[in-house]
């Protein structure tokens, strides 16, 4: 890297912009290791679509680095999984690091409805009013739900066809709209009887705690044979919602894993650049972690970033420059 370069990071959303900014600062701060005249730009697009379409945008060279979650989604794209439009070709991506992020899929219905399984909903065609994330390719949650519905032989359109609703407009809290009971967003709609179920990830968020405290909920398990099928077809990782994580979770609930923020890059990104990006991240880690402290118990990072762990469970092969960094610094 003897000539000036432009480095483009796609790190959309409030949480990931913090990460991208710290990597950019590490690369371009005083005594920048990049060639004179180089620049680093941090890009943001629709957050959910960034996780999905962003992988192809990195593969085709629009960006050099990107972030997505969960990591097994990136592996599915790299493997060329075409189901429900994920990609039309195998993507040539490599892992840089995975940030610690606690998250699982949660399928919660009002306890007073007496529903005990997903299969019951679909076989009885119960017209639930479901709040979820952006559907289909608008978000990893939407794509994963398409896979899950398909295992039960239904779709979003089927649910709406028998009188149910599947909407995402309630997902983002509007803190200016507070009910007399002090509730916001989904919690207020559940308490008012305007919503029946929440199928979403982001289980570590304050909004999930608020709704589980506001209304008794039943957290539905994903059946073992369904989890096995999703893993075999798409590489989906199984996990559990741990007992006691939220009110209503009395025992471990089998579900799909959404943990981990993956930073990845194109396979042909210069080894030295990937190494320098991680070196810059290492320098900025104390400052980066302070950016999440204001979120308290509901912060995006589930624990301090330990570079001796961020190369593990990456799903994708590590970029050679990343492996060189981890080994040279004694993290691997």
C-alpha positions as a Markdown table, in Angstrom:
| # | Residue | x | y | z |
|---|---|---|---|---|
| 1 | Unk | 0.0 | 0.0 | 0.0 |
| 2 | Unk | 2.4 | 2.7 | -1.3 |
| 3 | Unk | -0.3 | 4.8 | -3.0 |
| 4 | Unk | -3.2 | 6.6 | -1.4 |
| 5 | Unk | -6.3 | 4.4 | -0.9 |
| 6 | Unk | -9.9 | 4.9 | 0.0 |
| 7 | Unk | -11.4 | 2.6 | 2.5 |
| 8 | Unk | -15.2 | 2.2 | 2.7 |
| 9 | Unk | -16.9 | 0.7 | 5.7 |
| 10 | Unk | -20.6 | -0.2 | 5.6 |
| 11 | Unk | -21.6 | -0.1 | 9.3 |
| 12 | Unk | -25.2 | 1.0 | 9.3 |
| 13 | Unk | -27.3 | 1.7 | 12.4 |
| 14 | Unk | -26.8 | 3.4 | 15.7 |
| 15 | Unk | -24.7 | 0.6 | 17.3 |
| 16 | Unk | -22.6 | -0.3 | 14.3 |
| 17 | Unk | -21.8 | 3.3 | 13.4 |
| 18 | Unk | -20.1 | 3.5 | 16.7 |
| 19 | Unk | -17.9 | 0.5 | 15.8 |
| 20 | Unk | -17.2 | 1.8 | 12.3 |
| 21 | Unk | -16.2 | 5.2 | 13.6 |
| 22 | Unk | -13.7 | 3.7 | 16.0 |
| 23 | Unk | -12.1 | 1.6 | 13.2 |
| 24 | Unk | -12.0 | 4.7 | 11.0 |
| 25 | Unk | -10.4 | 6.7 | 13.8 |
| 26 | Unk | -7.9 | 4.0 | 14.4 |
| 27 | Unk | -6.9 | 4.1 | 10.7 |
| 28 | Unk | -6.9 | 7.8 | 10.2 |
| 29 | Unk | -5.9 | 9.4 | 13.5 |
| 30 | Unk | -2.7 | 11.1 | 14.3 |
| 31 | Unk | 0.2 | 9.0 | 13.0 |
| 32 | Unk | -2.1 | 7.2 | 10.6 |
| 33 | Unk | -0.6 | 4.0 | 9.2 |
| 34 | Unk | -2.2 | 4.5 | 5.8 |
| 35 | Unk | -0.3 | 6.0 | 2.9 |
| 36 | Unk | -0.3 | 9.8 | 2.7 |
| 37 | Unk | -3.5 | 11.1 | 1.1 |
| 38 | Unk | -5.6 | 8.1 | 2.1 |
| 39 | Unk | -9.2 | 8.4 | 3.4 |
| 40 | Unk | -11.7 | 6.3 | 5.3 |
| 41 | Unk | -15.4 | 6.7 | 4.9 |
| 42 | Unk | -18.2 | 5.3 | 7.1 |
| 43 | Unk | -21.4 | 4.5 | 5.2 |
| 44 | Unk | -25.0 | 3.8 | 6.4 |
| 45 | Unk | -28.0 | 2.7 | 4.6 |
| 46 | Unk | -31.3 | 1.1 | 5.8 |
| 47 | Unk | -30.1 | -0.9 | 8.8 |
| 48 | Unk | -31.9 | -4.1 | 8.1 |
| 49 | Unk | -31.2 | -4.1 | 4.4 |
| 50 | Unk | -27.5 | -3.3 | 5.2 |
| 51 | Unk | -27.3 | -6.7 | 6.9 |
| 52 | Unk | -28.8 | -8.4 | 3.9 |
| 53 | Unk | -27.9 | -6.5 | 0.7 |
| 54 | Unk | -24.7 | -5.2 | 2.2 |
| 55 | Unk | -23.0 | -8.6 | 1.8 |
| 56 | Unk | -23.4 | -8.4 | -2.0 |
| 57 | Unk | -22.3 | -4.8 | -2.0 |
| 58 | Unk | -19.0 | -5.8 | -0.3 |
| 59 | Unk | -18.6 | -8.7 | -2.6 |
| 60 | Unk | -19.0 | -6.5 | -5.7 |
| 61 | Unk | -16.6 | -3.9 | -4.5 |
| 62 | Unk | -18.9 | -1.1 | -3.5 |
| 63 | Unk | -17.6 | -1.3 | 0.1 |
| 64 | Unk | -14.5 | -3.0 | 1.5 |
| 65 | Unk | -15.9 | -3.9 | 4.9 |
| 66 | Unk | -19.4 | -4.6 | 6.2 |
| 67 | Unk | -21.2 | -5.8 | 9.2 |
| 68 | Unk | -24.0 | -8.3 | 9.6 |
| 69 | Unk | -25.7 | -10.5 | 12.2 |
| 70 | Unk | -26.0 | -13.3 | 12.9 |
| 71 | Unk | -22.6 | -14.7 | 11.6 |
| 72 | Unk | -24.3 | -17.8 | 10.3 |
| 73 | Unk | -26.2 | -15.6 | 7.9 |
| 74 | Unk | -22.9 | -14.4 | 6.3 |
| 75 | Unk | -21.8 | -18.1 | 5.9 |
| 76 | Unk | -25.1 | -18.9 | 4.2 |
| 77 | Unk | -24.5 | -16.0 | 1.7 |
| 78 | Unk | -20.9 | -17.1 | 1.2 |
| 79 | Unk | -22.1 | -20.6 | 0.5 |
| 80 | Unk | -24.5 | -19.3 | -2.2 |
| 81 | Unk | -27.8 | -20.0 | -0.4 |
| 82 | Unk | -30.5 | -18.7 | -2.7 |
| 83 | Unk | -33.6 | -19.4 | -0.5 |
| 84 | Unk | -36.1 | -16.5 | -0.4 |
| 85 | Unk | -33.7 | -14.3 | -2.4 |
| 86 | Unk | -30.7 | -14.2 | 0.0 |
| 87 | Unk | -28.2 | -14.2 | -2.8 |
| 88 | Unk | -27.9 | -15.3 | -6.4 |
| 89 | Unk | -24.3 | -16.5 | -6.2 |
| 90 | Unk | -21.7 | -17.6 | -3.6 |
| 91 | Unk | -20.1 | -14.4 | -2.1 |
| 92 | Unk | -16.4 | -14.2 | -1.7 |
| 93 | Unk | -16.3 | -12.9 | 1.9 |
| 94 | Unk | -13.9 | -13.4 | 4.8 |
| 95 | Unk | -14.3 | -12.8 | 8.5 |
| 96 | Unk | -12.4 | -10.1 | 10.4 |
| 97 | Unk | -13.9 | -10.3 | 13.8 |
| 98 | Unk | -17.1 | -11.0 | 15.7 |
| 99 | Unk | -18.2 | -8.6 | 18.5 |
| 100 | Unk | -19.9 | -10.1 | 21.6 |
| 101 | Unk | -23.6 | -9.6 | 21.3 |
| 102 | Unk | -26.3 | -11.6 | 23.2 |
| 103 | Unk | -29.4 | -12.2 | 21.1 |
| 104 | Unk | -31.9 | -14.9 | 20.1 |
| 105 | Unk | -35.1 | -15.2 | 18.2 |
| 106 | Unk | -38.1 | -14.8 | 20.5 |
| 107 | Unk | -41.7 | -15.9 | 19.6 |
| 108 | Unk | -44.0 | -14.6 | 22.3 |
| 109 | Unk | -47.8 | -14.7 | 22.4 |
| 110 | Unk | -50.2 | -13.3 | 25.0 |
| 111 | Unk | -50.5 | -16.0 | 27.7 |
| 112 | Unk | -54.3 | -15.4 | 27.9 |
| 113 | Unk | -54.7 | -16.8 | 24.4 |
| 114 | Unk | -53.7 | -20.3 | 25.6 |
| 115 | Unk | -51.4 | -21.0 | 22.6 |
| 116 | Unk | -48.6 | -23.5 | 23.3 |
| 117 | Unk | -46.9 | -24.0 | 20.0 |
| 118 | Unk | -46.2 | -22.5 | 16.6 |
| 119 | Unk | -47.9 | -25.6 | 15.0 |
| 120 | Unk | -51.1 | -24.8 | 16.8 |
| 121 | Unk | -51.2 | -21.3 | 15.3 |
| 122 | Unk | -50.7 | -22.5 | 11.8 |
| 123 | Unk | -52.9 | -25.6 | 11.9 |
| 124 | Unk | -55.8 | -23.8 | 13.5 |
| 125 | Unk | -55.2 | -20.6 | 11.4 |
| 126 | Unk | -55.4 | -18.4 | 14.5 |
| 127 | Unk | -55.7 | -14.8 | 13.2 |
| 128 | Unk | -53.0 | -13.3 | 15.4 |
| 129 | Unk | -51.9 | -9.6 | 15.3 |
| 130 | Unk | -48.2 | -10.1 | 15.1 |
| 131 | Unk | -45.6 | -7.4 | 15.6 |
| 132 | Unk | -42.2 | -8.3 | 14.0 |
| 133 | Unk | -39.2 | -6.8 | 12.2 |
| 134 | Unk | -39.1 | -5.8 | 8.6 |
| 135 | Unk | -40.3 | -8.7 | 6.6 |
| 136 | Unk | -38.6 | -10.8 | 3.9 |
| 137 | Unk | -35.3 | -9.3 | 2.7 |
| 138 | Unk | -35.8 | -6.1 | 4.7 |
| 139 | Unk | -33.9 | -7.6 | 7.7 |
| 140 | Unk | -32.2 | -10.8 | 8.8 |
| 141 | Unk | -35.2 | -11.4 | 11.1 |
| 142 | Unk | -37.6 | -11.2 | 8.1 |
| 143 | Unk | -35.5 | -13.7 | 6.1 |
| 144 | Unk | -35.2 | -16.1 | 9.0 |
| 145 | Unk | -38.9 | -15.9 | 9.7 |
| 146 | Unk | -39.5 | -16.8 | 6.0 |
| 147 | Unk | -37.4 | -19.9 | 6.5 |
| 148 | Unk | -39.2 | -20.8 | 9.7 |
| 149 | Unk | -42.7 | -20.2 | 8.3 |
| 150 | Unk | -41.8 | -22.4 | 5.3 |
| 151 | Unk | -40.8 | -25.3 | 7.6 |
| 152 | Unk | -44.4 | -25.2 | 8.8 |
| 153 | Unk | -45.8 | -24.9 | 5.3 |
| 154 | Unk | -47.0 | -21.3 | 5.7 |
| 155 | Unk | -46.0 | -17.7 | 4.8 |
| 156 | Unk | -46.6 | -14.2 | 5.9 |
| 157 | Unk | -49.1 | -13.9 | 3.1 |
| 158 | Unk | -51.0 | -17.0 | 4.4 |
| 159 | Unk | -51.2 | -15.5 | 7.9 |
| 160 | Unk | -52.7 | -12.3 | 6.5 |
| 161 | Unk | -55.0 | -14.4 | 4.2 |
| 162 | Unk | -56.7 | -16.0 | 7.2 |
| 163 | Unk | -57.2 | -12.7 | 9.0 |
| 164 | Unk | -54.0 | -12.2 | 10.9 |
| 165 | Unk | -51.7 | -9.2 | 10.5 |
| 166 | Unk | -47.9 | -9.1 | 10.4 |
| 167 | Unk | -46.5 | -5.6 | 10.9 |
| 168 | Unk | -43.2 | -4.0 | 11.8 |
| 169 | Unk | -44.3 | -0.4 | 12.4 |
| 170 | Unk | -44.4 | -0.9 | 16.2 |
| 171 | Unk | -40.8 | -2.1 | 16.4 |
| 172 | Unk | -39.2 | 1.3 | 16.9 |
| 173 | Unk | -40.1 | 2.9 | 20.2 |
| 174 | Unk | -41.5 | 6.4 | 20.1 |
| 175 | Unk | -40.6 | 7.7 | 23.5 |
| 176 | Unk | -42.9 | 10.7 | 23.0 |
| 177 | Unk | -45.9 | 8.5 | 22.9 |
| 178 | Unk | -46.3 | 7.3 | 26.5 |
| 179 | Unk | -49.6 | 5.9 | 27.8 |
| 180 | Unk | -51.2 | 6.8 | 31.2 |
| 181 | Unk | -49.6 | 3.6 | 32.5 |
| 182 | Unk | -46.2 | 4.8 | 31.4 |
| 183 | Unk | -45.9 | 2.2 | 28.6 |
| 184 | Unk | -44.5 | 2.7 | 25.1 |
| 185 | Unk | -44.5 | 0.9 | 21.8 |
| 186 | Unk | -45.4 | -2.8 | 21.8 |
| 187 | Unk | -45.9 | -2.9 | 25.5 |
| 188 | Unk | -48.6 | -0.3 | 25.3 |
| 189 | Unk | -50.3 | -2.1 | 22.4 |
| 190 | Unk | -50.3 | -5.4 | 24.2 |
| 191 | Unk | -51.7 | -3.9 | 27.3 |
| 192 | Unk | -54.4 | -2.2 | 25.3 |
| 193 | Unk | -55.4 | -5.5 | 23.6 |
| 194 | Unk | -54.3 | -4.2 | 20.2 |
| 195 | Unk | -51.6 | -6.8 | 19.7 |
| 196 | Unk | -51.4 | -10.5 | 20.2 |
| 197 | Unk | -47.8 | -11.6 | 19.6 |
| 198 | Unk | -44.3 | -10.4 | 19.1 |
| 199 | Unk | -41.9 | -12.4 | 16.8 |
| 200 | Unk | -38.6 | -10.7 | 16.8 |
| 201 | Unk | -34.9 | -10.7 | 17.9 |
| 202 | Unk | -33.2 | -8.0 | 19.9 |
| 203 | Unk | -34.0 | -9.9 | 23.1 |
| 204 | Unk | -31.5 | -7.9 | 25.1 |
| 205 | Unk | -33.4 | -4.6 | 24.4 |
| 206 | Unk | -35.3 | -2.6 | 27.0 |
| 207 | Unk | -38.4 | -2.9 | 24.8 |
| 208 | Unk | -38.6 | -6.7 | 25.3 |
| 209 | Unk | -38.2 | -6.3 | 29.1 |
| 210 | Unk | -41.0 | -3.7 | 29.1 |
| 211 | Unk | -43.5 | -5.7 | 27.2 |
| 212 | Unk | -42.8 | -8.9 | 29.1 |
| 213 | Unk | -43.3 | -7.1 | 32.4 |
| 214 | Unk | -46.5 | -5.3 | 31.1 |
| 215 | Unk | -48.4 | -8.4 | 29.9 |
| 216 | Unk | -47.9 | -12.1 | 30.7 |
| 217 | Unk | -46.4 | -13.8 | 27.6 |
| 218 | Unk | -45.8 | -17.4 | 26.5 |
| 219 | Unk | -42.5 | -17.9 | 24.8 |
| 220 | Unk | -43.0 | -20.6 | 22.1 |
| 221 | Unk | -40.2 | -23.1 | 21.4 |
| 222 | Unk | -39.0 | -24.0 | 17.9 |
| 223 | Unk | -39.4 | -27.8 | 17.6 |
| 224 | Unk | -36.3 | -29.9 | 17.5 |
| 225 | Unk | -37.0 | -31.3 | 14.0 |
| 226 | Unk | -37.5 | -27.8 | 12.6 |
| 227 | Unk | -34.2 | -26.6 | 14.1 |
| 228 | Unk | -32.4 | -29.6 | 12.7 |
| 229 | Unk | -33.9 | -29.0 | 9.3 |
| 230 | Unk | -33.0 | -25.3 | 9.3 |
| 231 | Unk | -29.4 | -26.1 | 10.3 |
| 232 | Unk | -29.1 | -28.8 | 7.6 |
| 233 | Unk | -30.5 | -26.6 | 4.8 |
| 234 | Unk | -29.2 | -23.1 | 5.7 |
| 235 | Unk | -26.6 | -23.4 | 8.5 |
| 236 | Unk | -29.0 | -21.8 | 11.0 |
| 237 | Unk | -27.6 | -22.1 | 14.6 |
| 238 | Unk | -29.8 | -23.4 | 17.4 |
| 239 | Unk | -29.7 | -22.0 | 20.9 |
| 240 | Unk | -32.1 | -21.4 | 23.8 |
| 241 | Unk | -33.7 | -18.4 | 25.4 |
| 242 | Unk | -32.3 | -19.0 | 28.9 |
| 243 | Unk | -34.7 | -19.5 | 31.8 |
| 244 | Unk | -35.2 | -16.3 | 33.7 |
| 245 | Unk | -34.0 | -14.0 | 31.0 |
| 246 | Unk | -37.4 | -12.3 | 30.8 |
| 247 | Unk | -40.6 | -12.7 | 32.8 |
| 248 | Unk | -42.5 | -15.7 | 31.3 |
| 249 | Unk | -39.4 | -17.7 | 30.4 |
| 250 | Unk | -39.6 | -20.3 | 33.2 |
| 251 | Unk | -37.3 | -22.8 | 31.4 |
| 252 | Unk | -34.9 | -22.8 | 28.5 |
| 253 | Unk | -36.8 | -22.3 | 25.3 |
| 254 | Unk | -35.2 | -23.8 | 22.1 |
| 255 | Unk | -34.9 | -21.2 | 19.3 |
| 256 | Unk | -32.6 | -19.7 | 16.6 |
| 257 | Unk | -29.4 | -17.9 | 17.4 |
| 258 | Unk | -29.0 | -14.2 | 16.5 |
| 259 | Unk | -25.9 | -13.6 | 18.6 |
| 260 | Unk | -22.8 | -11.9 | 17.4 |
| 261 | Unk | -22.0 | -8.8 | 15.2 |
| 262 | Unk | -19.7 | -9.9 | 12.4 |
| 263 | Unk | -17.2 | -7.5 | 10.7 |
| 264 | Unk | -16.3 | -9.0 | 7.3 |
| 265 | Unk | -14.6 | -8.0 | 4.1 |
| 266 | Unk | -14.0 | -9.1 | 0.6 |
| 267 | Unk | -11.5 | -11.9 | 0.2 |
| 268 | Unk | -9.2 | -9.8 | -2.0 |
| 269 | Unk | -8.8 | -6.8 | 0.5 |
| 270 | Unk | -5.1 | -6.2 | 1.0 |
| 271 | Unk | -3.8 | -8.3 | 4.0 |
| 272 | Unk | -2.0 | -5.2 | 5.4 |
| 273 | Unk | -5.2 | -3.1 | 5.4 |
| 274 | Unk | -7.1 | -5.8 | 7.3 |
| 275 | Unk | -4.3 | -6.0 | 9.8 |
| 276 | Unk | -4.2 | -2.3 | 10.2 |
| 277 | Unk | -8.0 | -2.1 | 10.7 |
| 278 | Unk | -7.8 | -4.5 | 13.6 |
| 279 | Unk | -4.8 | -2.7 | 15.0 |
| 280 | Unk | -6.8 | 0.5 | 14.9 |
| 281 | Unk | -9.7 | -1.2 | 16.6 |
| 282 | Unk | -7.4 | -2.5 | 19.3 |
| 283 | Unk | -6.1 | 1.1 | 19.9 |
| 284 | Unk | -9.7 | 2.4 | 20.2 |
| 285 | Unk | -11.3 | -0.4 | 22.2 |
| 286 | Unk | -11.4 | 1.5 | 25.5 |
| 287 | Unk | -13.1 | 4.5 | 23.9 |
| 288 | Unk | -15.4 | 2.4 | 21.8 |
| 289 | Unk | -16.8 | 0.6 | 24.9 |
| 290 | Unk | -17.6 | 3.9 | 26.6 |
| 291 | Unk | -19.9 | 4.6 | 23.6 |
| 292 | Unk | -22.1 | 1.7 | 24.7 |
| 293 | Unk | -22.1 | 2.4 | 28.5 |
| 294 | Unk | -25.1 | 4.7 | 28.4 |
| 295 | Unk | -27.3 | 1.8 | 27.3 |
| 296 | Unk | -26.8 | 0.2 | 30.7 |
| 297 | Unk | -27.9 | -3.4 | 30.9 |
| 298 | Unk | -29.5 | -3.2 | 27.5 |
| 299 | Unk | -26.4 | -2.2 | 25.6 |
| 300 | Unk | -25.5 | -3.9 | 22.3 |
| 301 | Unk | -22.2 | -5.2 | 23.4 |
| 302 | Unk | -22.9 | -8.0 | 25.9 |
| 303 | Unk | -19.4 | -8.0 | 27.4 |
| 304 | Unk | -16.1 | -6.2 | 27.0 |
| 305 | Unk | -14.5 | -6.9 | 23.6 |
| 306 | Unk | -11.7 | -9.5 | 24.1 |
| 307 | Unk | -9.6 | -9.8 | 20.9 |
| 308 | Unk | -8.5 | -13.3 | 22.1 |
| 309 | Unk | -12.1 | -14.3 | 21.4 |
| 310 | Unk | -13.3 | -12.2 | 18.5 |
| 311 | Unk | -11.8 | -14.5 | 15.9 |
| 312 | Unk | -13.7 | -17.5 | 17.3 |
| 313 | Unk | -17.1 | -18.7 | 16.1 |
| 314 | Unk | -16.7 | -16.5 | 13.0 |
| 315 | Unk | -18.5 | -19.0 | 10.6 |
| 316 | Unk | -16.6 | -17.6 | 7.6 |
| 317 | Unk | -12.8 | -18.3 | 7.1 |
| 318 | Unk | -10.7 | -15.6 | 8.6 |
| 319 | Unk | -9.1 | -13.2 | 6.2 |
| 320 | Unk | -5.3 | -13.9 | 6.1 |
| 321 | Unk | -4.6 | -10.3 | 7.3 |
| 322 | Unk | -6.9 | -10.9 | 10.3 |
| 323 | Unk | -5.2 | -14.2 | 11.2 |
| 324 | Unk | -1.8 | -12.4 | 10.9 |
| 325 | Unk | -2.9 | -9.8 | 13.3 |
| 326 | Unk | -4.3 | -12.2 | 15.9 |
| 327 | Unk | -1.2 | -14.4 | 15.8 |
| 328 | Unk | 1.3 | -11.5 | 15.8 |
| 329 | Unk | -0.4 | -9.9 | 18.9 |
| 330 | Unk | -0.7 | -13.2 | 20.8 |
| 331 | Unk | -4.4 | -13.4 | 20.6 |
| 332 | Unk | -4.4 | -16.7 | 18.7 |
